[in-house]
Amino acid sequence: MADQQSADLVVVGAGTIGGWASTFAAEAGLRRVVVVERGVAGEGASSRAAGRRWGTPTVASSPGSRA
């Protein structure tokens, strides 16, 4: 198809994480990196880049440890 477009990586969001992810991907050799952003790149709060984990944390322990 003449209209078909492709990318090596599509990053959704151009905040801190998305910006660095796309930069590192390009530096690693990916040639077609596309960043999709609904607003202005870098417009969101920096604290959103801290990440979030849902659920109850599980601690794995090895025999003899006190975890």
C-alpha positions in Angstrom: 0.0 0.0 0.0 1.3 3.4 -0.9 -0.3 5.0 2.1 1.2 2.6 4.6 3.5 4.1 7.2 5.7 2.3 9.6 7.9 3.0 12.6 10.5 1.1 14.6 9.0 2.5 17.8 5.9 4.6 18.6 6.1 6.4 22.0 2.8 7.7 23.4 3.4 10.9 25.3 6.2 13.5 25.0 6.8 14.2 28.6 10.0 13.4 30.5 9.7 9.6 30.1 8.6 9.7 26.4 11.2 12.3 25.5 14.0 10.3 26.9 12.7 7.0 25.7 12.6 8.3 22.1 16.1 9.8 22.5 17.6 6.6 23.8 15.8 4.5 21.1 17.3 6.7 18.4 20.7 6.6 20.0 20.4 2.8 20.1 19.9 2.7 16.4 16.2 2.8 15.8 15.7 4.9 12.6 12.0 5.7 12.6 10.9 6.7 16.1 7.5 8.4 16.3 6.3 10.4 19.3 2.6 11.0 19.7 1.5 13.8 22.0 -2.0 15.2 22.5 -0.9 18.5 23.8 2.4 20.3 24.0 5.6 18.3 24.5 6.8 18.6 28.1 3.7 20.4 29.2 2.7 18.0 32.1 4.0 18.1 35.6 7.4 16.5 36.3 6.0 14.5 39.2 4.0 12.4 36.7 7.3 10.9 35.6 7.7 9.2 38.9 5.7 6.2 37.9 3.0 4.3 39.7 2.6 0.7 40.8 -0.8 -0.8 41.2 -1.5 -3.7 43.6 0.1 -5.1 46.7 3.9 -5.3 46.6 5.4 -8.8 46.9 8.7 -9.4 48.5 10.7 -12.3 47.2 13.1 -13.8 49.7 15.8 -16.4 49.3 16.4 -19.2 51.8 18.0 -17.8 54.9 17.1 -14.2 54.3 15.1 -12.1 56.7 12.9 -10.4 54.1 
